[in-house]
Amino acid sequence: MADEYETFVRDTTRVLSGHDCVLTLRDLTEGRSKYRGINVRAVVSRPPRAGEPILWIRSVVGLKDPEPCSVRIVEELPETLLGAPYSDYFTALERAHR
């Protein structure tokens, strides 16, 4: 497991609800795995909890939220999610959440 991740989200309040949500995390650890993406079901906490990896949240256009969070991965999901090619990525994540 990485020490630091980032994710891109449309609605920060949904991610910070305290409930599990489906996210694509990008590994920020230096080395061969940097920028490796994984799909997960996870719980995000703000302020960050000790012992959990740091999570940086970015908007869909890449603006970085200045406050860090932490992430607890509940389940790793498949590498690919069902969806039509070139369709909305966030719609595919929403389907995976159900």
Backbone as ProteinMPNN parsed JSONL, in Angstrom:
{"seq_chain_A": "MADEYETFVRDTTRVLSGHDCVLTLRDLTEGRSKYRGINVRAVVSRPPRAGEPILWIRSVVGLKDPEPCSVRIVEELPETLLGAPYSDYFTALERAHR", "coords_chain_A": {"N_chain_A": [[0.839, -1.17, 0.0], [0.476, 2.228, -0.742], [1.906, 5.321, 0.555], [0.826, 7.726, -0.021], [-1.78, 9.17, -1.912], [-3.723, 10.416, -4.724], [-6.856, 11.708, -5.899], [-9.468, 12.343, -8.271], [-12.399, 14.156, -8.146], [-15.913, 14.913, -8.506], [-17.736, 15.819, -6.581], [-16.904, 16.865, -3.588], [-18.1, 16.804, -1.047], [-19.548, 14.45, -0.994], [-17.556, 12.51, -1.022], [-16.363, 13.033, 1.415], [-18.237, 12.215, 3.258], [-18.115, 10.29, 5.22], [-18.971, 7.789, 4.715], [-18.475, 4.739, 2.813], [-17.093, 5.01, -0.485], [-16.714, 4.857, -4.053], [-13.662, 5.158, -5.64], [-11.041, 6.225, -7.854], [-7.787, 5.836, -7.241], [-4.651, 7.44, -7.402], [-1.382, 6.479, -7.179], [1.146, 8.129, -5.42], [3.684, 7.534, -4.67], [7.177, 7.635, -4.904], [9.097, 6.105, -7.512], [8.829, 2.979, -9.348], [6.087, 2.454, -9.284], [4.812, 4.876, -9.301], [2.117, 6.986, -10.023], [0.492, 4.883, -10.701], [-2.711, 3.589, -11.111], [-5.539, 2.656, -9.131], [-8.713, 1.158, -8.67], [-11.0, 1.539, -6.093], [-13.037, 0.767, -3.211], [-13.58, 2.898, -0.635], [-13.042, 4.67, 2.503], [-12.953, 8.004, 3.304], [-11.249, 10.357, 5.315], [-11.277, 13.445, 7.042], [-10.047, 15.549, 9.432], [-6.834, 14.04, 8.516], [-6.351, 10.638, 9.513], [-4.219, 9.005, 11.829], [-1.885, 6.558, 10.77], [-3.128, 5.934, 8.397], [-2.965, 6.157, 4.802], [-2.124, 9.266, 3.175], [-4.406, 11.336, 1.405], [-4.911, 13.296, -1.383], [-7.25, 15.475, -2.669], [-8.533, 16.309, -5.805], [-10.183, 18.538, -8.066], [-12.352, 17.973, -10.938], [-11.086, 19.345, -12.936], [-8.537, 19.444, -12.052], [-7.761, 21.081, -9.898], [-6.173, 21.351, -6.833], [-7.213, 20.474, -3.625], [-6.335, 22.242, -0.756], [-6.253, 21.104, 1.79], [-5.221, 18.135, 3.306], [-6.391, 14.701, 3.331], [-7.171, 11.466, 4.721], [-7.124, 8.036, 3.701], [-8.896, 5.016, 3.877], [-8.725, 1.947, 2.589], [-11.27, -0.151, 1.72], [-11.957, -2.133, -0.062], [-10.426, -3.505, -2.926], [-11.187, -2.885, -6.27], [-12.037, -4.222, -9.569], [-9.685, -3.75, -12.306], [-10.818, -2.603, -14.542], [-13.879, -0.911, -15.157], [-17.348, -1.366, -15.861], [-18.577, 0.216, -18.723], [-19.383, 2.368, -21.477], [-17.106, 2.907, -24.168], [-15.375, 5.996, -24.165], [-17.341, 7.241, -22.718], [-18.894, 8.872, -19.907], [-16.701, 8.968, -17.277], [-17.256, 9.367, -14.546], [-19.879, 8.497, -14.365], [-19.565, 5.758, -14.713], [-18.127, 5.182, -12.352], [-20.134, 5.791, -10.513], [-22.022, 3.778, -11.062], [-20.55, 1.566, -10.184], [-20.53, 2.055, -7.501], [-23.011, 1.351, -6.543]], "CA_chain_A": [[0.0, 0.0, 0.0], [1.23, 3.475, -0.856], [1.799, 6.264, 1.666], [0.16, 8.94, -0.473], [-2.581, 9.021, -3.126], [-4.591, 11.524, -5.107], [-8.036, 11.296, -6.639], [-10.208, 13.419, -8.919], [-13.813, 13.975, -7.81], [-16.862, 15.982, -8.831], [-18.421, 16.307, -5.382], [-16.075, 16.604, -2.4], [-18.93, 16.506, 0.122], [-19.92, 13.033, -1.043], [-16.368, 11.743, -0.646], [-16.088, 13.289, 2.834], [-19.459, 11.933, 4.007], [-17.882, 9.305, 6.267], [-19.409, 6.494, 4.195], [-17.58, 4.281, 1.751], [-17.368, 5.495, -1.831], [-15.843, 4.277, -5.068], [-12.697, 6.138, -6.129], [-9.824, 5.796, -8.522], [-6.656, 6.445, -6.542], [-3.376, 7.458, -8.125], [-0.266, 6.309, -6.261], [2.13, 9.204, -5.537], [4.956, 7.055, -4.136], [8.286, 7.668, -5.868], [9.555, 4.805, -7.978], [8.188, 2.337, -10.498], [4.621, 2.422, -9.196], [4.266, 6.231, -9.258], [0.976, 7.272, -10.906], [-0.313, 3.679, -10.93], [-4.081, 3.818, -10.662], [-6.325, 1.517, -8.662], [-10.107, 1.43, -8.336], [-11.244, 1.032, -4.745], [-14.116, 1.225, -2.332], [-12.773, 3.438, 0.457], [-13.597, 5.682, 3.404], [-12.049, 9.156, 3.356], [-11.375, 11.097, 6.583], [-10.634, 14.745, 7.212], [-8.606, 15.574, 9.217], [-6.243, 12.717, 8.3], [-6.189, 9.747, 10.666], [-2.892, 8.397, 11.963], [-1.774, 5.188, 10.291], [-3.757, 5.785, 7.091], [-2.281, 6.927, 3.761], [-2.61, 10.613, 2.871], [-5.148, 11.46, 0.147], [-5.12, 14.641, -1.898], [-8.424, 15.52, -3.534], [-8.488, 17.289, -6.885], [-11.429, 18.706, -8.815], [-12.279, 17.332, -12.248], [-10.148, 20.093, -13.78], [-7.204, 19.299, -11.488], [-7.438, 21.987, -8.79], [-5.867, 20.573, -5.633], [-7.716, 20.94, -2.334], [-5.143, 22.448, 0.063], [-6.291, 20.313, 3.027], [-5.099, 16.695, 3.054], [-7.301, 13.748, 3.965], [-6.59, 10.132, 4.746], [-8.002, 7.079, 3.022], [-8.862, 3.619, 4.321], [-9.234, 1.127, 1.492], [-12.133, -1.225, 2.187], [-11.938, -3.207, -1.06], [-9.891, -3.173, -4.251], [-12.118, -3.244, -7.325], [-11.349, -4.616, -10.806], [-8.947, -2.725, -13.027], [-11.725, -1.939, -15.47], [-15.277, -0.817, -14.73], [-18.24, -1.414, -17.01], [-18.967, 1.509, -19.285], [-19.16, 2.487, -22.924], [-15.893, 3.67, -24.466], [-15.485, 7.456, -24.281], [-18.49, 7.754, -21.976], [-18.53, 9.614, -18.708], [-15.958, 8.22, -16.255], [-17.927, 9.476, -13.259], [-21.066, 7.652, -14.43], [-19.082, 4.384, -14.476], [-17.838, 5.084, -10.909], [-21.421, 5.787, -9.816], [-22.589, 2.42, -11.207], [-19.768, 0.665, -9.35], [-20.853, 2.359, -6.101], [-24.293, 0.711, -6.181]], "C_chain_A": [[0.892, 1.244, 0.0], [1.03, 4.337, 0.393], [0.99, 7.501, 1.296], [-0.531, 8.69, -1.816], [-3.193, 10.363, -3.492], [-5.759, 10.949, -5.882], [-8.691, 12.53, -7.219], [-11.692, 13.164, -8.678], [-14.643, 15.172, -8.266], [-17.402, 16.636, -7.567], [-17.633, 15.915, -4.132], [-16.92, 16.22, -1.199], [-19.332, 15.039, 0.153], [-18.755, 12.147, -0.594], [-16.092, 11.87, 0.851], [-17.281, 12.986, 3.739], [-19.253, 10.984, 5.187], [-18.326, 7.908, 5.882], [-18.435, 6.035, 3.121], [-18.055, 4.813, 0.406], [-16.385, 4.84, -2.78], [-14.972, 5.39, -5.643], [-11.651, 5.459, -6.991], [-8.697, 6.562, -7.861], [-5.42, 6.369, -7.421], [-2.255, 7.477, -7.103], [0.752, 7.422, -6.487], [3.494, 8.815, -4.977], [6.019, 7.093, -5.229], [8.662, 6.252, -6.276], [8.712, 4.275, -9.116], [6.665, 2.397, -10.463], [3.99, 3.817, -9.206], [3.238, 6.414, -10.38], [0.181, 6.028, -11.298], [-1.701, 3.934, -10.371], [-4.75, 2.543, -10.196], [-7.743, 1.999, -8.355], [-10.395, 0.778, -6.998], [-12.588, 1.482, -4.206], [-13.385, 1.647, -1.071], [-13.568, 4.423, 1.312], [-12.536, 6.775, 3.544], [-12.311, 9.925, 4.647], [-10.635, 12.421, 6.503], [-11.003, 15.245, 8.588], [-8.06, 14.16, 9.052], [-6.105, 11.934, 9.604], [-4.794, 9.138, 10.655], [-2.932, 6.956, 11.454], [-2.431, 4.941, 8.944], [-2.994, 6.619, 6.063], [-2.931, 8.303, 3.558], [-3.322, 10.58, 1.521], [-5.303, 12.932, -0.184], [-6.284, 14.593, -2.864], [-8.238, 16.631, -4.552], [-9.853, 17.368, -7.545], [-11.27, 18.035, -10.174], [-11.354, 18.076, -13.199], [-8.753, 20.147, -13.166], [-6.833, 20.242, -10.369], [-7.308, 21.197, -7.502], [-6.446, 21.238, -4.398], [-6.515, 21.085, -1.403], [-5.108, 21.625, 1.35], [-6.186, 18.827, 2.712], [-6.173, 15.908, 3.792], [-6.504, 12.468, 4.184], [-7.604, 9.186, 4.133], [-7.782, 5.686, 3.614], [-9.513, 2.786, 3.225], [-9.99, -0.062, 2.07], [-12.029, -2.426, 1.249], [-11.28, -2.688, -2.333], [-10.868, -3.709, -5.281], [-11.345, -3.639, -8.584], [-10.664, -3.421, -11.479], [-9.834, -1.943, -13.982], [-13.136, -1.973, -14.903], [-16.149, -0.801, -15.974], [-18.639, -0.012, -17.441], [-18.691, 1.507, -20.774], [-17.891, 3.294, -23.161], [-16.224, 5.154, -24.683], [-16.742, 8.013, -23.615], [-17.986, 8.43, -20.71], [-17.921, 8.694, -17.651], [-16.694, 8.23, -14.92], [-19.228, 8.681, -13.224], [-20.687, 6.201, -14.165], [-18.751, 4.192, -13.005], [-19.133, 5.014, -10.114], [-22.07, 4.398, -9.894], [-21.856, 1.438, -10.303], [-20.092, 0.862, -7.867], [-22.106, 1.617, -5.64], [-24.139, -0.743, -5.912]], "O_chain_A": [[1.928, 1.285, 0.665], [0.11, 4.112, 1.179], [0.525, 8.235, 2.168], [0.04, 8.089, -2.726], [-3.191, 11.309, -2.705], [-5.676, 9.858, -6.447], [-8.494, 13.638, -6.721], [-12.19, 12.078, -8.972], [-14.14, 16.288, -8.393], [-17.512, 17.86, -7.49], [-17.695, 14.772, -3.681], [-16.498, 15.384, -0.4], [-19.443, 14.451, 1.229], [-18.948, 11.163, 0.12], [-15.635, 10.916, 1.481], [-17.325, 13.458, 4.875], [-20.117, 10.883, 6.058], [-18.094, 6.95, 6.62], [-17.667, 6.833, 2.583], [-19.246, 5.036, 0.188], [-15.347, 4.329, -2.359], [-15.473, 6.428, -6.075], [-11.411, 4.258, -6.866], [-8.655, 7.791, -7.914], [-5.175, 5.368, -8.095], [-2.18, 8.375, -6.265], [1.181, 7.644, -7.62], [4.367, 9.67, -4.824], [5.784, 6.635, -6.347], [8.557, 5.317, -5.482], [7.977, 5.018, -9.766], [6.024, 2.39, -11.514], [2.767, 3.938, -9.128], [3.474, 6.04, -11.528], [-0.711, 6.11, -12.142], [-1.837, 4.448, -9.26], [-4.56, 1.478, -10.783], [-7.942, 3.103, -7.848], [-10.077, -0.393, -6.787], [-13.187, 2.445, -4.684], [-12.646, 0.852, -0.49], [-14.612, 4.933, 0.905], [-11.379, 6.5, 3.86], [-13.464, 10.122, 5.03], [-9.526, 12.509, 5.975], [-12.192, 15.357, 8.889], [-8.732, 13.189, 9.401], [-5.787, 12.493, 10.653], [-4.26, 8.799, 9.6], [-3.901, 6.232, 11.686], [-2.309, 3.845, 8.396], [-2.44, 7.665, 6.4], [-4.136, 8.469, 3.75], [-2.892, 9.881, 0.603], [-5.771, 13.718, 0.639], [-6.306, 13.766, -3.776], [-7.84, 17.746, -4.213], [-10.593, 16.385, -7.58], [-10.18, 17.58, -10.522], [-10.881, 17.493, -14.175], [-7.873, 20.822, -13.699], [-5.689, 20.219, -9.916], [-8.218, 20.461, -7.12], [-6.204, 22.419, -4.147], [-5.74, 20.139, -1.267], [-4.042, 21.462, 1.944], [-6.982, 18.307, 1.93], [-6.777, 16.392, 4.748], [-5.316, 12.399, 3.872], [-8.793, 9.494, 4.054], [-6.651, 5.244, 3.82], [-10.71, 2.909, 2.968], [-9.431, -0.873, 2.809], [-12.013, -3.576, 1.688], [-11.545, -1.566, -2.764], [-11.324, -4.848, -5.182], [-10.137, -3.419, -8.663], [-11.014, -2.262, -11.253], [-9.62, -0.75, -14.201], [-13.536, -2.938, -14.253], [-15.745, -0.289, -17.018], [-18.994, 0.832, -16.618], [-17.867, 0.737, -21.266], [-17.624, 4.256, -22.442], [-17.229, 5.499, -25.306], [-17.161, 9.131, -23.915], [-16.78, 8.536, -20.488], [-18.567, 7.753, -17.191], [-16.749, 7.208, -14.237], [-19.64, 8.233, -12.154], [-21.409, 5.49, -13.467], [-19.06, 3.139, -12.448], [-19.224, 4.262, -9.144], [-22.605, 3.905, -8.901], [-22.486, 0.56, -9.714], [-19.944, -0.065, -7.071], [-22.234, 1.294, -4.459], [-25.118, -1.42, -5.597]]}, "name": "protein", "num_of_chains": 1, "seq": "MADEYETFVRDTTRVLSGHDCVLTLRDLTEGRSKYRGINVRAVVSRPPRAGEPILWIRSVVGLKDPEPCSVRIVEELPETLLGAPYSDYFTALERAHR"}
